């Protein structure tokens, strides 16, 4: 089963992206994405809705 999670910027704390993940995933998702508030690429971590 897939579920929606938000990706939160580790620097500013804003939730900028929303994506689907497999609910059986063991690791937390962490990606480098563009943050429009910091105007640079930063690490974004998975946060539940």
HELIX and SHEET records of a PDB file:
SHEET    1   A 4 UNK A  15  UNK A  22  0                                        
SHEET    2   A 4 UNK A   2  UNK A   9 -1                                        
SHEET    3   A 4 UNK A  40  UNK A  47 -1                                        
SHEET    4   A 4 UNK A  30  UNK A  35 -1                                        
END                                                                             
